[in-house]
Amino acid sequence: MWDDAVLASQKSGKPALVFDLDLVDSNSIKVAREVIADKGLQAFIRTHFEPALNDFAVDPPPSVGLDSLRNLGWRLSGLEKDYFISVRPAIVMIAPDKKEMDRIVFPQQLNSGQLEARLTEILQGKNTIQSTIAEFWQDSNSVEKRQKLIEMFQERSKYDSVLYHLQVLGKRNDVPDVAKEAQIRYAYLRLQIEGNTVPIEDLMSKLSSTPQDSSLHFDLLERLLEHFQVIKRVDSVSATYERILKFIHYRDPDILNDYAWHLASYSKDSMTDAYAMINEALSKDDKEPNYYDTRALVLGRMHRFDEAIRDEETALSYAAKSDKEYFQTQLSYYKKLKAEYDKLEAQKSSKAHADKK
């Protein structure tokens, strides 16, 4: 275990070298079978380190409760909690005083010779996070050195440090392209990690009407849309669709189709709007099978199963050969729903007739 290696390190003076793997994951399996299985590398590691393997795959599951994947990993592994490891596989070098010397992320990208060379560099204090920080502060105006530092912080899950340096880069008026890229990355990261939409909104408010900025504006709106869809914020998804349609100044049929599908799937009180929207999409392209499939969904929600079946039949007739199986399945599904619905309605009618007697 990794903590045993740290204890051994305190006695021997050699750093602990901990392989944090998940041996049901292909990348971790590659590291185990193709990289560290090398006999020469093993001899090198035994000479210079106290090695250990931390296999997440065999850690016991939590006894109660549900966590996010990130917190689940931290709870099951003291290594990941203590050293803030969020991505496996990773290799962590730990000094006898328990301080991290450095780590190697994405070790699956290295062969055994490259891994040995990288470990040697770390032992010599070269290209480590500490040496990179020291080099940066010798010339903190260097864009290249700050970018390198950001990448190393990102790899080591130093989220606050990444944000800080991206903010600094985002204010560099002397390198506008670099500044814009930093602003975008900052906004995306805040959205991804925190669910914070404010940086994206702020960035969009500052964009011009140039083709490049317009393209970026559209991409940012799509990121917001995806975010709201993932967290199932139905009203926010609808509002973002409206913003996209307004922004592009065109009632794009694909967007209308997606919007109608969203309303039919998640908003029970919006079937009329969904029906109008998908009809508008079909008025622009009446041979697109996906539009008929969406209208069948809307009609099904409205219990108009005969019409839903006709739309699925139409979708099937226009579908490419590779897609016909999907639409055939959909057609069978609506026929089944109609049969169940008709049966239920017949039972209700029979009961109502019996009650009158």
C-alpha positions in Angstrom: 0.0 0.0 0.0 1.1 3.6 -0.6 1.2 4.5 3.1 3.6 1.6 3.8 5.8 2.9 1.0 5.9 6.3 2.7 6.8 4.7 6.0 9.6 2.7 4.3 10.7 6.0 2.7 11.2 7.6 6.1 13.6 4.8 7.1 15.5 4.4 3.8 15.6 8.0 2.8 14.5 7.1 -0.7 11.3 8.8 -2.1 8.1 6.8 -2.3 6.9 6.2 -5.8 3.2 5.5 -5.9 1.3 4.3 -9.0 -2.3 5.4 -8.6 -4.2 3.2 -11.0 -7.6 1.9 -11.7 -7.0 -1.6 -13.1 -10.4 -1.9 -14.8 -9.5 1.2 -16.9 -7.7 0.7 -20.2 -5.2 3.5 -19.6 -4.3 2.1 -16.2 -4.0 -1.4 -17.6 -1.7 -0.1 -20.3 0.6 1.5 -17.7 0.7 -1.8 -15.7 1.1 -4.2 -18.6 3.1 -2.2 -21.1 5.1 0.3 -19.1 6.0 -0.7 -15.6 6.2 -4.4 -16.5 9.6 -3.6 -18.1 12.3 -5.4 -16.1 14.9 -2.7 -16.6 12.4 0.0 -15.4 11.5 -2.2 -12.4 15.2 -2.5 -11.4 15.6 1.3 -11.8 12.6 2.0 -9.6 13.7 -0.5 -6.8 17.1 1.2 -6.8 15.9 4.7 -6.4 12.5 4.5 -4.8 10.1 2.8 -2.3 7.5 1.7 -4.8 3.8 1.1 -4.2 0.6 0.5 -6.2 -2.7 2.1 -5.2 -5.4 0.2 -7.2 -8.7 2.0 -7.0 -10.5 -0.9 -8.6 -10.1 -3.1 -5.4 -10.9 -0.4 -2.9 -14.1 -1.2 -0.9 -17.2 0.7 -1.9 -18.7 3.2 0.5 -21.1 1.7 3.1 -23.7 4.5 3.0 -24.6 7.4 0.8 -23.7 8.6 -2.6 -20.9 11.0 -3.5 -19.8 12.7 -6.7 -17.1 10.6 -8.5 -14.5 13.0 -7.4 -15.4 12.8 -3.7 -15.9 9.1 -4.0 -12.3 8.7 -5.2 -11.1 10.9 -2.4 -13.0 9.0 0.3 -11.8 5.6 -0.9 -8.2 6.6 -1.2 -6.2 8.6 1.4 -3.6 9.1 -1.3 -6.0 10.9 -3.6 -7.4 13.0 -0.8 -4.1 14.0 0.7 -2.4 14.8 -2.6 -5.4 16.0 -4.5 -5.4 13.5 -7.3 -8.5 13.7 -9.5 -7.4 11.7 -12.6 -6.0 8.2 -12.9 -3.6 6.9 -13.9 -1.1 9.1 -12.1 2.4 8.5 -10.6 3.2 10.5 -7.4 6.7 10.9 -6.0 6.6 11.6 -2.3 9.6 12.7 -0.2 10.4 11.1 3.2 8.8 14.1 4.9 5.5 13.2 3.1 5.7 16.2 0.8 5.0 15.7 -2.9 8.1 16.1 -5.0 6.2 16.0 -8.2 3.8 13.8 -10.2 3.5 12.3 -13.7 0.1 12.6 -15.2 -1.0 10.7 -18.3 1.8 8.1 -17.8 0.1 5.9 -20.4 1.6 8.3 -23.0 5.1 7.3 -22.0 7.0 4.1 -22.7 9.3 2.6 -20.1 12.4 4.5 -21.3 10.6 7.8 -21.3 9.2 7.1 -17.8 12.7 6.3 -16.5 14.0 9.6 -18.0 11.2 11.6 -16.5 11.7 10.0 -13.1 15.4 10.9 -13.3 14.5 14.5 -14.2 12.3 14.8 -11.1 15.1 13.3 -8.9 17.4 16.0 -10.2 14.8 18.7 -9.7 14.4 19.4 -13.4 11.1 20.3 -15.0 9.2 19.9 -11.7 6.4 22.1 -10.5 8.8 23.8 -8.0 11.5 24.4 -10.6 8.9 25.8 -13.0 7.5 28.1 -10.3 11.0 29.3 -9.6 11.7 30.0 -13.3 8.5 31.8 -13.7 9.1 34.2 -10.8 12.5 35.1 -12.4 10.5 36.5 -15.4 6.9 36.8 -14.4 6.1 38.8 -17.5 6.8 35.8 -19.8 3.6 34.6 -21.4 5.2 31.3 -22.3 6.4 30.6 -18.7 3.0 31.5 -17.3 1.3 29.2 -19.8 3.6 26.4 -18.9 2.8 27.0 -15.2 -0.9 26.9 -15.9 -0.6 23.5 -17.7 1.3 22.1 -14.8 -1.2 23.4 -12.2 -4.0 22.0 -14.4 -2.4 18.6 -14.4 -2.0 18.7 -10.7 -5.6 19.8 -10.0 -4.5 23.1 -8.6 -7.8 24.7 -9.6 -7.4 28.1 -7.8 -3.9 28.6 -9.2 -5.1 27.8 -12.7 -7.9 30.4 -12.4 -5.5 33.0 -11.0 -3.0 32.8 -13.8 -5.7 32.6 -16.4 -7.2 35.9 -15.0 -3.8 37.5 -15.2 -3.3 36.4 -18.9 -6.8 37.5 -19.7 -5.8 41.1 -18.9 -2.7 41.2 -21.1 -3.6 43.8 -23.7 -0.2 43.4 -25.4 -1.1 39.8 -26.5 -4.8 40.1 -27.4 -5.1 36.6 -28.9 -3.5 35.0 -25.8 -5.7 37.1 -23.6 -8.9 36.1 -25.4 -8.0 32.5 -25.2 -7.3 32.8 -21.5 -10.7 34.5 -20.9 -12.5 31.7 -22.8 -10.7 29.0 -20.9 -11.4 30.7 -17.6 -15.1 31.0 -18.4 -15.3 27.4 -19.4 -13.5 26.2 -16.4 -15.7 28.1 -14.0 -18.7 26.6 -15.7 -17.4 23.1 -15.7 -16.1 22.9 -12.2 -18.5 25.3 -10.3 -21.5 25.5 -12.6 -20.9 29.3 -12.5 -22.4 30.9 -15.6 -21.4 34.5 -14.8 -17.9 34.5 -16.5 -19.5 33.2 -19.8 -22.2 35.9 -19.6 -19.6 38.6 -18.9 -17.4 37.4 -21.8 -20.4 37.4 -24.2 -21.3 40.9 -23.2 -17.9 42.2 -24.2 -17.8 40.5 -27.7 -18.0 42.5 -30.9 -20.0 41.7 -34.0 -17.0 40.5 -36.0 -17.3 37.0 -37.6 -14.8 35.6 -35.2 -16.5 37.0 -32.1 -19.9 36.0 -33.4 -18.7 32.5 -33.8 -17.4 32.5 -30.3 -20.6 34.0 -29.0 -22.6 31.1 -30.6 -20.1 28.6 -29.1 -20.6 30.1 -25.6 -24.4 29.9 -25.9 -24.1 26.3 -26.9 -21.9 25.6 -23.8 -24.5 27.2 -21.6 -27.2 25.1 -23.3 -25.3 21.9 -22.7 -24.7 22.9 -19.1 -28.4 23.6 -18.4 -29.4 20.3 -20.2 -27.0 18.3 -18.0 -28.3 19.7 -14.8 -31.9 19.5 -16.1 -32.7 23.2 -15.7 -35.7 23.1 -18.0 -36.6 26.8 -18.0 -32.9 27.8 -18.5 -32.7 25.4 -21.4 -35.7 27.0 -23.1 -34.4 30.5 -22.5 -31.1 29.6 -24.0 -32.7 28.1 -27.1 -34.6 31.4 -27.5 -31.4 33.3 -27.1 -29.7 31.2 -29.8 -32.5 31.7 -32.3 -32.5 35.4 -31.6 -28.8 35.6 -31.9 -28.5 33.8 -35.3 -31.5 35.8 -36.7 -32.8 32.6 -38.4 -35.3 30.0 -37.4 -32.9 27.1 -38.0 -34.9 23.9 -38.4 -32.4 21.8 -36.6 -32.5 24.1 -33.6 -36.3 24.2 -33.7 -36.3 20.4 -33.8 -34.0 20.2 -30.8 -36.0 22.8 -28.9 -39.3 21.0 -29.6 -37.8 17.7 -28.5 -36.6 19.4 -25.2 -40.1 20.8 -24.5 -41.8 17.5 -25.3 -39.4 15.6 -23.1 -39.2 17.8 -20.0 -42.1 20.3 -20.0 -45.5 18.7 -19.8 -47.3 22.0 -20.1 -45.6 23.1 -23.4 -46.9 20.5 -25.9 -48.7 23.2 -27.9 -45.5 25.2 -28.2 -43.5 22.1 -29.1 -46.0 21.1 -31.7 -45.9 24.5 -33.3 -42.1 24.5 -33.3 -41.7 21.1 -34.9 -44.3 22.0 -37.5 -42.2 25.1 -38.3 -39.1 22.9 -38.7 -41.0 20.6 -41.1 -42.2 23.5 -43.1 -38.5 24.2 -43.9 -37.6 20.6 -44.6 -40.4 18.1 -45.0 -38.1 15.1 -45.8 -36.0 15.1 -42.6 -36.9 11.8 -40.7 -35.7 13.2 -37.4 -38.2 16.0 -37.5 -41.1 13.5 -38.0 -39.7 11.4 -35.1 -39.8 14.5 -32.9 -43.3 15.3 -33.9 -44.3 11.7 -33.1 -42.9 12.3 -29.6 -45.0 15.4 -29.2 -48.1 13.7 -30.6 -47.5 10.8 -28.3 -47.4 13.1 -25.3 -50.7 14.5 -26.5 -52.1 10.9 -26.7 -52.6 11.4 -30.5 -51.1 8.0 -31.2 -52.6 7.4 -34.7 -50.9 10.6 -35.9 -47.7 9.6 -34.1 -47.7 6.3 -35.8 -48.1 8.0 -39.2 -45.2 10.3 -38.5 -43.0 7.4 -37.6 -44.0 5.6 -40.8 -43.0 8.7 -42.7 -39.7 9.0 -40.8 -39.0 5.4 -41.7 -39.7 6.0 -45.4 -37.2 8.9 -45.5 -34.6 7.3 -43.3 -31.2 6.2 -44.5 -30.7 2.4 -44.6 -28.4 2.6 -41.5 -31.1 4.4 -39.5 -34.1 2.3 -40.4 -33.8 0.0 -37.5 -34.1 2.9 -35.0 -37.2 4.3 -36.7 -38.8 0.8 -36.9 -38.2 0.4 -33.2 -39.9 3.8 -32.6 -42.8 2.8 -34.8 -43.3 -0.4 -32.8 -43.1 1.6 -29.6 -46.0 3.9 -30.6 -48.1 1.0 -31.8 -47.6 -0.6 -28.4 -48.5 2.7 -26.7 -51.7 3.0 -28.8 -52.8 -0.5 -28.0 -52.2 0.1 -24.3 -54.0 3.4 -24.4 -57.0 2.0 -26.3 -57.3 -0.9 -23.9 -57.3 1.5 -20.9 -59.8 3.8 -22.6 -62.1 0.8 -23.3 -61.9 -0.2 -19.6 -62.8 3.3 -18.5 -65.7 3.4 -20.9 -66.9 0.0 -19.8 -66.7 1.0 -16.1 -68.5 4.3 -16.8 -71.3 2.4 -18.6 -71.6 -0.1 -15.7 -71.7 2.8 -13.1 -74.7 4.3 -15.0 -76.6 1.1 -14.6 
